[in-house]
Amino acid sequence: MIKKNLLSVVLCGLSCAAALLVLLHPHAVAQDAAASHPDLYHEKLRPQFHVTARQWEGYKLNPAQRTDGWLNDINGLIYYGGEYHAFAQQWHRCWLHFISKDLIHWTELPPAFREDKQFGGVQSGTIVLDKANTSGLANQKEHPVMVAFYSSTDEKSQCIAYSNDKGRTWTKYDKNPVLVHPERDPKVFWYKPGGHWVMFLYGNGAYHILTSKNLLEWKDENHPIANSCECPDVFELPVDGNKNNTRWMLVRGNGKWSLGTFNGTEFKEETPQFGTFVGPNFYATQTWNNPEDFDGRRIQLAWMAGGTYPGMPFNQQMTFPCEFTLKTCGGPIRAFRNPIKEIETLHCATHKVNPVTLPPGKMIKLPGNDMLHVKADLELADATEASLNIRGLVISLANNRLAIGKQEVTLPSCEKTADGKPAPAKLTSLELLIDRSSVEVFGNHGAVTMSACMVPSSDEITLTCNQGKTTVRSMVVYDLESIWK
C-alpha cells in the first residue's frame, strides 16, 4: 500500500509538472502524452546519466529523424543566469533545449525554435551572450540577450534568433538572413583582444573566418582553413595550466583536432590533425561558449551518432560532459579529454577489485549494477592483447592502442628513453563510463577516448587476457545513480 501511494504521488507530480510547462510555454505544443507515461526516462535502454530526448507531441516508439524523440547535432552550449543550456538538432526541424544547474541533472524544455516557410529548417549553430548589446536586440539593459546563430536548409542563409528571457521564448530576427555565405554550422564567439565577434563557418570543405562588430553585419577575412569537416569549434586553452602560455584548439565535427595561434582574423595551425577522440558513435562536438562565466573549464558534449534503441520512445544520445586540457606530452603539446569531476556526485556503492595477473585465457568479472564508473591501473606485458567485454560490446586492449570493432586509436608517447628519444607508448590506465546503452572509454588519463553505443546482449562485464600477460594493479568500480529523478 505504501508503494502504491508513493507511486501515485510521483505520477501526480509528473502530471503537475507537465501542466506547469504548458502554462509557462503557451506557444509550445500543449499535448504532452509522454509526461504521463509511467516509464518516462526509465525505459529499458534509456541511458541513465547520458542526455536523451523526450517527446512533446504524443508517444510513439522508434522515432526517426525529424520526429519527436530524435536528437542529433549538439548546438548552442551557453551558461547564463546560473543555468547550463544545451541545445540539439531534431534534424533541422527544431532546436531541442535542455537546462541544468550542475551539468549532471537535466530538464528538457519545449523546443526553442522551429523551421519556417521562409528559409526552411534550422540547422546547427551556436549561441552567444551579447553582454554589451552590440546587436541592439536586448530589451533590458541589465540582462544580456541570448543570440542564436543557425544555418537554414538552403545551405547559404545564416540566420539568428534571440531571447530576452533566459531562453524560454525566442524571436527570429526580422531581417534574416544576417549573412549569405555557403554553407552551414556557424560557430560564433567574442574575441576580446580585438573587441569584435568572430564566426567560423563551414563551407566547401573549409572553415571560413568572418568578423563583426554587432553580430548583424559580417566581413569575410579570406583566411580559409582547408581540410575541415562541418560543425567547427575553436577556443583558447592554457598549456599545463599556465595562463601565460596558451594555444588555440580547433575541433572538427568528426572529433579531429589541431593546435595553433589565432589573431582574431587568421588561425595558423601548428600541429597536424589528431584523431585521438573517436569511436563508432562520436560526432558533432561542441563546448560551452563562455567558460569565463562559470569556472573556466572548457567542457564538451558530442552526439553519439548512429546508436540504435529498438522498441524505445527515444533515439540517439549525448556523450557525458568532458573537460579539455592541454598538457606537455613528452615534448609536444597534446589535448586530453576527461569526464567532468561532477561524475562523483552520482557515485553510490563502491566495489574494489583485488590486484591480479591474468595469463592467456583467464578472465575476471566486474561487479556492480547497470550504470558504472570504472577506474583501473593496468600493466600489459610486451605483445599483450586483452579484451573488455561489456555486455556484448568488445573493447580490444593492446600495449599502445584501443579498438572497438574496426575502429582503433593509438596512444601518444608521453615518456622519453634515457637518450631523450620518445619511449614506446604504454596503456597504463583505463576509465570507463558504462550506461544502459553506451560506453565511453578513456585511456591514459584522457590521452585517447572512444565512445560507443550498444544494445546489451548479456549482463556480464569481463576482462580477459588473450595473449601475453595482463596485470590489474588496481581497479575501483562505482555504481552510479540515475540522473532522472
C-alpha positions as CSV (number, residue, x, y, z in Angstrom):
1,M,0.0,0.0,0.0
2,I,2.8,2.4,0.8
3,K,4.5,1.7,-2.5
4,K,1.2,2.3,-4.4
5,N,0.6,5.6,-2.6
6,L,4.2,6.7,-3.3
7,L,3.8,5.8,-7.0
8,S,0.6,7.9,-7.1
9,V,2.4,10.9,-5.6
10,V,5.2,10.6,-8.2
11,L,2.8,10.3,-11.1
12,C,0.8,13.2,-9.7
13,G,4.0,15.3,-9.5
14,L,4.8,14.4,-13.2
15,S,1.3,15.4,-14.3
16,C,1.5,18.7,-12.4
17,A,4.9,19.4,-13.9
18,A,3.6,18.8,-17.4
19,A,0.7,21.1,-16.8
20,L,3.0,23.8,-15.5
21,L,5.2,23.5,-18.5
22,V,2.2,24.1,-20.8
23,L,1.3,27.2,-18.8
24,L,4.8,28.5,-18.9
25,H,5.2,27.9,-22.6
26,P,1.8,28.7,-24.3
27,H,3.4,28.6,-27.7
28,A,4.6,25.0,-27.2
29,V,2.6,22.0,-28.3
30,A,0.2,21.5,-25.4
31,Q,-0.3,17.8,-25.9
32,D,2.2,16.1,-23.5
33,A,1.3,12.4,-23.5
34,A,4.9,11.3,-22.8
35,A,4.9,13.1,-19.4
36,S,2.2,10.8,-18.1
37,H,3.9,7.6,-19.3
38,P,5.0,5.8,-16.1
39,D,8.3,4.7,-17.6
40,L,9.4,8.1,-18.9
41,Y,13.2,8.4,-18.6
42,H,13.4,4.8,-17.1
43,E,12.7,2.7,-20.2
44,K,14.9,-0.4,-20.6
45,L,17.5,1.0,-23.0
46,R,17.2,4.7,-21.9
47,P,20.7,5.9,-20.7
48,Q,20.5,6.9,-17.1
49,F,23.3,9.5,-17.0
50,H,23.6,10.5,-20.6
51,V,21.1,13.0,-22.1
52,T,18.4,11.8,-24.5
53,A,15.3,13.5,-25.9
54,R,11.7,13.1,-24.7
55,Q,8.5,13.5,-26.8
56,W,6.2,16.5,-26.7
57,E,3.6,15.7,-29.4
58,G,2.5,12.3,-28.3
59,Y,4.0,8.9,-27.5
60,K,5.4,6.5,-30.1
61,L,8.2,4.0,-30.4
62,N,11.3,4.1,-32.6
63,P,11.2,7.8,-33.6
64,A,13.0,8.6,-36.8
65,Q,15.0,11.6,-38.0
66,R,13.0,14.9,-37.9
67,T,10.4,13.4,-35.5
68,D,9.6,13.9,-31.8
69,G,12.1,12.0,-29.6
70,W,15.0,12.2,-32.0
71,L,18.3,14.0,-31.2
72,N,21.4,14.7,-33.2
73,D,24.0,17.6,-33.5
74,I,24.9,19.4,-30.3
75,N,24.2,23.2,-30.6
76,G,24.4,26.5,-28.7
77,L,26.1,25.5,-25.4
78,I,26.0,28.5,-23.2
79,Y,25.9,29.4,-19.5
80,Y,23.6,32.1,-18.3
81,G,21.9,33.0,-15.0
82,G,23.1,30.0,-13.1
83,E,22.0,27.6,-15.8
84,Y,23.9,25.5,-18.3
85,H,22.0,25.5,-21.6
86,A,22.4,22.7,-24.1
87,F,20.6,22.6,-27.5
88,A,20.5,19.8,-30.1
89,Q,19.1,19.2,-33.5
90,Q,15.9,17.3,-34.3
91,W,17.5,17.0,-37.8
92,H,16.9,20.7,-38.6
93,R,13.2,20.6,-37.7
94,C,13.8,22.5,-34.4
95,W,16.4,23.1,-31.7
96,L,15.8,20.9,-28.6
97,H,16.6,22.7,-25.3
98,F,18.0,21.3,-22.1
99,I,19.0,23.1,-18.9
100,S,20.9,22.1,-15.8
101,K,22.2,23.7,-12.6
102,D,25.1,21.2,-12.2
103,L,25.9,19.7,-15.7
104,I,24.6,16.4,-14.3
105,H,20.8,16.6,-13.8
106,W,18.9,17.9,-16.9
107,T,15.5,19.2,-17.6
108,E,14.2,19.3,-21.2
109,L,12.2,22.4,-22.1
110,P,9.9,22.7,-25.1
111,P,11.9,23.2,-28.4
112,A,13.4,26.6,-28.7
113,F,12.6,27.5,-32.3
114,R,11.5,25.6,-35.4
115,E,11.7,25.5,-39.2
116,D,9.7,28.1,-41.2
117,K,8.4,28.6,-44.7
118,Q,10.8,31.4,-45.5
119,F,14.1,29.7,-45.0
120,G,13.3,26.1,-44.3
121,G,14.9,24.2,-41.5
122,V,17.1,25.4,-38.6
123,Q,20.5,23.6,-38.9
124,S,23.3,23.6,-36.4
125,G,25.0,26.7,-34.9
126,T,25.9,28.4,-31.7
127,I,24.7,30.9,-29.1
128,V,26.4,33.9,-27.6
129,L,25.6,36.3,-24.8
130,D,25.7,39.9,-26.2
131,K,26.7,41.5,-22.9
132,A,27.4,44.9,-24.4
133,N,24.2,44.8,-26.6
134,T,26.3,45.3,-29.7
135,S,23.3,44.0,-31.7
136,G,20.7,46.2,-30.1
137,L,18.4,43.2,-29.6
138,A,18.3,43.4,-25.7
139,N,15.2,44.8,-24.2
140,Q,16.6,45.1,-20.7
141,K,20.0,46.8,-20.1
142,E,20.8,44.7,-17.1
143,H,20.1,41.4,-18.8
144,P,22.2,40.3,-21.8
145,V,20.3,39.0,-24.8
146,M,21.0,35.4,-25.9
147,V,21.6,35.3,-29.7
148,A,21.5,32.0,-31.6
149,F,23.1,31.6,-35.0
150,Y,21.9,28.8,-37.2
151,S,22.0,27.9,-40.9
152,S,18.9,27.4,-43.0
153,T,18.5,24.4,-45.3
154,D,19.1,26.4,-48.4
155,E,22.8,26.0,-47.3
156,K,23.6,29.7,-47.6
157,S,21.3,31.8,-45.4
158,Q,22.9,32.3,-41.9
159,C,20.1,33.5,-39.6
160,I,19.7,34.5,-35.9
161,A,17.0,34.1,-33.3
162,Y,17.2,35.8,-29.9
163,S,15.8,35.5,-26.4
164,N,15.5,38.1,-23.6
165,D,14.1,35.7,-21.0
166,K,16.9,33.2,-20.5
167,G,16.0,31.1,-23.5
168,R,12.4,30.4,-22.6
169,T,11.0,32.2,-25.7
170,W,12.7,33.0,-29.0
171,T,12.2,35.6,-31.7
172,K,13.6,35.2,-35.2
173,Y,15.3,38.3,-36.4
174,D,13.0,40.1,-38.8
175,K,15.9,41.0,-41.2
176,N,17.2,37.5,-41.6
177,P,19.5,36.3,-43.0
178,V,22.3,38.3,-41.4
179,L,24.7,36.7,-43.8
180,V,24.5,34.9,-47.1
181,H,27.5,32.6,-47.4
182,P,27.8,28.8,-48.2
183,E,27.3,26.6,-46.2
184,R,26.5,26.0,-42.6
185,D,27.2,25.4,-38.8
186,P,28.3,28.9,-37.7
187,K,30.5,29.0,-34.6
188,V,30.4,32.5,-33.1
189,F,32.4,33.9,-30.1
190,W,33.7,37.2,-28.7
191,Y,37.4,37.9,-29.4
192,K,38.3,40.1,-26.5
193,P,41.8,41.4,-27.7
194,G,40.2,42.8,-30.9
195,G,36.9,43.8,-29.4
196,H,34.9,42.0,-32.1
197,W,32.8,38.9,-32.8
198,V,34.3,36.0,-34.8
199,M,32.5,33.4,-36.9
200,F,33.9,30.1,-38.1
201,L,31.6,28.8,-40.9
202,Y,31.9,25.5,-42.7
203,G,31.7,25.7,-46.5
204,N,33.1,23.6,-49.4
205,G,35.5,21.5,-47.2
206,A,36.9,24.6,-45.4
207,Y,36.3,26.8,-42.4
208,H,35.8,30.4,-43.3
209,I,36.6,33.1,-40.8
210,L,34.3,36.2,-40.6
211,T,34.2,39.1,-38.2
212,S,31.6,41.6,-36.9
213,K,31.2,44.4,-34.5
214,N,27.5,44.0,-34.0
215,L,26.5,40.3,-34.9
216,L,24.4,41.7,-37.7
217,E,27.0,42.7,-40.4
218,W,29.8,40.3,-41.3
219,K,33.1,40.5,-43.2
220,D,34.9,37.6,-44.7
221,E,38.6,37.8,-43.7
222,N,39.6,35.5,-46.5
223,H,41.7,33.1,-44.4
224,P,40.0,29.8,-45.0
225,I,41.2,26.7,-43.2
226,A,41.2,23.7,-45.6
227,N,40.7,20.0,-44.9
228,S,37.8,20.7,-42.4
229,C,34.7,18.9,-41.5
230,E,31.4,20.5,-40.5
231,C,30.4,21.7,-37.0
232,P,33.6,23.8,-36.1
233,D,34.6,24.6,-32.5
234,V,37.5,26.8,-31.6
235,F,38.8,28.1,-28.3
236,E,41.9,29.1,-26.3
237,L,43.4,26.9,-23.6
238,P,46.4,27.2,-21.2
239,V,49.2,24.7,-21.5
240,D,49.9,22.8,-18.3
241,G,47.6,25.2,-16.5
242,N,49.8,28.2,-17.3
243,K,47.6,31.1,-18.5
244,N,50.6,32.9,-19.9
245,N,51.3,30.0,-22.3
246,T,48.2,29.2,-24.4
247,R,47.2,27.6,-27.7
248,W,44.1,27.8,-29.7
249,M,42.4,24.4,-30.3
250,L,40.3,23.8,-33.4
251,V,38.0,20.8,-33.2
252,R,36.2,19.4,-36.3
253,G,32.8,17.8,-36.3
254,N,34.4,14.4,-36.6
255,G,36.4,15.0,-33.4
256,K,39.8,15.6,-35.1
257,W,41.7,18.5,-33.6
258,S,44.7,20.7,-34.1
259,L,46.5,23.4,-32.2
260,G,47.7,26.8,-33.4
261,T,47.6,30.5,-33.0
262,F,44.7,32.9,-33.7
263,N,45.0,36.7,-34.0
264,G,41.3,37.5,-34.4
265,T,41.2,37.1,-38.2
266,E,43.5,34.2,-39.0
267,F,44.1,30.8,-37.5
268,K,47.6,29.3,-38.1
269,E,47.8,25.6,-37.5
270,E,51.0,24.4,-35.7
271,T,50.2,20.7,-35.5
272,P,48.7,18.0,-37.7
273,Q,45.1,17.0,-37.1
274,F,45.0,14.4,-34.4
275,G,42.3,11.7,-34.2
276,T,42.6,10.7,-30.5
277,F,39.0,11.3,-29.6
278,V,37.0,8.9,-31.7
279,G,34.6,6.0,-31.5
280,P,31.9,4.2,-33.6
281,N,29.5,6.8,-32.2
282,F,31.1,10.2,-31.8
283,Y,30.2,13.3,-33.9
284,A,29.2,17.0,-34.0
285,T,31.1,18.1,-30.9
286,Q,30.7,21.5,-29.2
287,T,32.0,23.1,-26.0
288,W,30.3,25.7,-23.7
289,N,30.9,29.0,-25.3
290,N,31.6,31.2,-22.2
291,P,33.5,29.3,-19.5
292,E,34.7,32.6,-18.1
293,D,31.1,33.0,-16.7
294,F,31.3,29.8,-14.6
295,D,34.6,28.2,-13.5
296,G,36.8,28.5,-16.6
297,R,36.7,24.8,-17.6
298,R,36.3,24.1,-21.3
299,I,33.6,21.4,-21.3
300,Q,32.4,19.4,-24.3
301,L,29.4,17.5,-25.4
302,A,29.1,15.3,-28.6
303,W,26.4,13.5,-30.4
304,M,26.8,9.7,-30.1
305,A,25.7,9.3,-33.7
306,G,24.3,6.1,-35.0
307,G,23.2,4.2,-31.9
308,T,20.1,2.0,-32.2
309,Y,17.4,1.6,-29.5
310,P,14.8,-0.9,-30.7
311,G,11.4,-0.5,-29.2
312,M,12.3,2.7,-27.3
313,P,10.4,6.1,-27.4
314,F,13.8,8.0,-27.9
315,N,16.5,7.9,-30.5
316,Q,20.2,8.9,-30.1
317,Q,22.0,10.3,-27.0
318,M,24.7,12.8,-26.0
319,T,28.1,11.9,-24.5
320,F,28.7,12.7,-20.9
321,P,30.2,16.2,-20.4
322,C,34.0,16.1,-20.7
323,E,36.7,18.6,-19.9
324,F,39.5,19.6,-22.3
325,T,43.0,20.3,-21.1
326,L,46.4,20.8,-22.8
327,K,49.5,19.2,-21.4
328,T,53.1,18.8,-22.4
329,C,53.4,15.2,-23.5
330,G,57.0,14.0,-24.0
331,G,57.8,17.4,-25.6
332,P,54.8,18.1,-27.8
333,I,51.6,19.6,-26.5
334,R,48.6,17.3,-26.6
335,A,45.0,17.6,-25.7
336,F,43.4,15.5,-23.0
337,R,39.7,14.8,-22.6
338,N,38.2,13.5,-19.3
339,P,34.8,13.2,-17.6
340,I,33.9,16.2,-15.6
341,K,34.6,15.8,-11.8
342,E,30.8,16.0,-11.1
343,I,30.5,12.4,-12.1
344,E,31.5,11.6,-8.5
345,T,28.2,13.1,-7.3
346,L,26.5,10.1,-8.8
347,H,28.6,7.5,-7.0
348,C,26.8,5.2,-4.6
349,A,28.1,1.7,-3.9
350,T,31.9,1.1,-4.3
351,H,33.5,-2.2,-5.3
352,K,37.2,-2.8,-5.2
353,V,38.8,-5.5,-7.4
354,N,41.8,-7.2,-5.9
355,P,45.1,-6.9,-7.8
356,V,45.6,-9.8,-10.2
357,T,47.8,-11.0,-13.0
358,L,45.9,-12.8,-15.8
359,P,47.7,-15.3,-18.1
360,P,46.3,-16.1,-21.5
361,G,42.7,-17.4,-21.4
362,K,42.0,-16.2,-17.9
363,M,39.3,-13.6,-17.1
364,I,37.8,-11.7,-14.2
365,K,34.2,-10.4,-13.9
366,L,33.5,-6.9,-12.8
367,P,30.9,-6.2,-10.1
368,G,28.3,-3.6,-10.0
369,N,24.9,-2.5,-11.4
370,D,23.9,-1.5,-14.9
371,M,25.4,2.1,-14.6
372,L,29.1,2.1,-13.7
373,H,32.1,4.4,-13.4
374,V,35.3,2.2,-13.5
375,K,38.9,3.3,-12.8
376,A,41.7,0.8,-13.4
377,D,45.5,0.9,-13.4
378,L,46.9,-1.8,-15.7
379,E,50.2,-3.2,-16.8
380,L,50.4,-5.0,-20.1
381,A,53.5,-7.0,-20.9
382,D,55.0,-6.7,-24.4
383,A,52.8,-8.1,-27.2
384,T,49.9,-8.5,-24.8
385,E,46.4,-8.4,-26.1
386,A,43.4,-8.3,-23.8
387,S,39.7,-7.6,-24.2
388,L,36.9,-6.0,-22.2
389,N,33.5,-7.5,-23.0
390,I,30.9,-5.0,-21.7
391,R,27.5,-6.8,-22.1
392,G,28.4,-7.9,-25.6
393,L,30.4,-4.8,-26.7
394,V,34.1,-5.8,-27.1
395,I,36.9,-3.3,-26.4
396,S,40.3,-4.6,-27.5
397,L,43.3,-3.5,-25.4
398,A,47.0,-3.7,-26.5
399,N,50.2,-2.1,-25.4
400,N,49.7,1.1,-27.2
401,R,46.1,1.1,-28.6
402,L,42.4,0.7,-28.0
403,A,39.9,-0.6,-30.5
404,I,36.2,-1.1,-30.8
405,G,35.3,-3.2,-33.9
406,K,37.3,-1.9,-36.8
407,Q,37.9,1.5,-35.3
408,E,41.2,1.9,-33.5
409,V,43.0,4.7,-31.7
410,T,46.7,4.8,-30.9
411,L,48.1,6.2,-27.6
412,P,50.6,9.1,-27.9
413,S,54.0,8.6,-26.3
414,C,54.4,10.9,-23.3
415,E,57.7,9.5,-21.9
416,K,61.3,9.5,-23.1
417,T,64.1,7.0,-23.0
418,A,67.4,7.6,-21.3
419,D,68.8,9.1,-24.5
420,G,66.0,11.5,-24.8
421,K,64.0,9.7,-27.6
422,P,60.3,9.1,-27.4
423,A,59.6,5.9,-25.4
424,P,57.0,3.4,-26.7
425,A,53.5,4.3,-25.6
426,K,52.0,2.0,-23.0
427,L,48.4,1.6,-21.9
428,T,48.6,2.1,-18.1
429,S,45.2,3.5,-17.1
430,L,41.7,3.0,-18.1
431,E,38.5,4.8,-17.2
432,L,35.0,3.7,-18.2
433,L,31.6,5.2,-18.2
434,I,29.1,2.4,-18.7
435,D,25.4,3.2,-19.1
436,R,22.5,1.1,-20.1
437,S,23.1,1.5,-23.8
438,S,26.5,3.2,-24.2
439,V,30.2,3.0,-23.1
440,E,32.8,5.8,-23.0
441,V,36.5,4.8,-22.7
442,F,39.3,7.0,-21.5
443,G,42.9,5.7,-21.9
444,N,45.9,7.1,-20.0
445,H,44.0,9.8,-18.2
446,G,42.2,11.1,-21.3
447,A,45.1,11.0,-23.8
448,V,42.7,8.9,-26.0
449,T,39.0,8.3,-25.8
450,M,36.4,6.2,-27.6
451,S,32.6,6.4,-27.5
452,A,30.2,3.6,-28.5
453,C,26.5,2.8,-28.3
454,M,25.2,-0.7,-27.7
455,V,22.2,-2.9,-27.2
456,P,23.3,-5.3,-24.4
457,S,23.3,-9.0,-25.2
458,S,24.2,-10.1,-21.7
459,D,24.5,-8.7,-18.1
460,E,28.2,-9.5,-17.7
461,I,31.3,-7.3,-17.8
462,T,34.6,-9.2,-18.1
463,L,38.3,-8.5,-18.6
464,T,40.1,-11.3,-20.4
465,C,43.8,-11.8,-21.3
466,N,44.0,-13.2,-24.8
467,Q,47.8,-13.1,-25.3
468,G,50.8,-12.3,-23.1
469,K,50.1,-11.1,-19.5
470,T,47.7,-8.6,-18.2
471,T,48.1,-7.2,-14.7
472,V,45.4,-5.3,-12.9
473,R,47.3,-3.2,-10.4
474,S,44.2,-1.6,-9.0
475,M,40.5,-1.3,-10.0
476,V,37.6,0.5,-8.4
477,V,34.0,0.1,-9.7
478,Y,31.4,2.7,-8.6
479,D,27.7,2.1,-9.0
480,L,26.0,5.2,-10.3
481,E,22.6,6.8,-9.5
482,S,20.2,7.8,-12.3
483,I,20.1,11.5,-13.1
484,W,16.4,11.2,-13.8
485,K,14.5,11.6,-10.6
